[in-house]
Amino acid sequence: MRYDLTSLDLFIAVAEDKNLTKAAQRKHLAVSAISKRIAELETQAGSPLLVRYARGVDLTPAGQSLLHYARQMQHTLSLMDEELAGYAAGVKGHVRIHAITSALAQFLPGDIERFANDYPQIKFDIEERVGTAVVRAVADGHADLGIFAEQTPAHGLQLFPYRQDELVVVVPATHALARRQKVRFDTVLDHEFVGPHLDSSVHALLTAEAKKRGKPLRPRIRISGFDCMCKLVEAQLGIAVLPRAVAAPYLRGGKLRALTLAEPWARRSLLIGVRSLETLPPTARSLVGYLRA
């Protein structure tokens, strides 16, 4: 059946006002015109939509169902108008991204730059969050897509591979481990750490691996931000486990060394998470396809 959008709009007004006369006044129409529209909807539905009283109307169960879907259609049309207005104004879309620090520090800025070069009029809202908060933002609809490590639980999201990073051990150049090329995690656990905050995916991974070995992590300092972690390691306040690409710029001064962490889990997969690829706005869906490629 094909429902007339004007009739549905008038039906919503009647349902909200619970009075044909008030709805007619609001819509600047004759009562008879609205009554005719409602009668046509009832014919299409094959069921009465209104219970008519002397001083107003109420919805039948069929009317309540129609009101629910009519409002959904009205909302969808409003979103369509808003997005199309953006195209007319030269704004070709808006994407909301939440990502963990590792993705933002290594990969995402370059990928966004290249994507924006191809689509220069797209707007981006990008927020840095820990993995659990990224997943929650996507699930709640506060972000179109999220990027987080594979160790982060993401039940209910649709997942796609993004990139891989490698965790390394960063030590002061004068540290006892500094002459090594590789180191096992058991050896690392004998030293004090400059560690990330408790909600970090790196912290969760290191804690889980330490537990398997029956050894505790020995965090001397916890701090947010890879930049601060490297500066504190340089100050010889502990060692740190960081993505290799993040550590690389801090090695140039010769005061830090990066050792290969000889563990299979040191290579992590980063994932893209969305609620549903099919229901994403076209611009966000295009970005997901670009990042997957």
Secondary structure, DSSP 8 states (H G I E B T S, - for coil): ----HHHHHHHHHHHHHT-HHHHHHHHT--HHHHHHHHHHHHHHHTS--EEEETTEEEE-HHHHHHHHHHHHHHHHHHHHHHHHHHHHTT---EEEEEE-HHHHHHTHHHHHHHHHHHSTT-EEEEEE--HHHHHHHHHHTS-SEEEEETTS--TT-EEEEEEEEEEEEEEETTSTTTT-SEE-HHHHTTS-EEE--TT-HHHHHHHHHHHHTT----EEEE-S-HHHHHHHHHTTS-BEEEEHHHHGGGGTTSSEEEEEE-SGGGEEEEEEEES-TTTS-HHHHHHHHHHH-
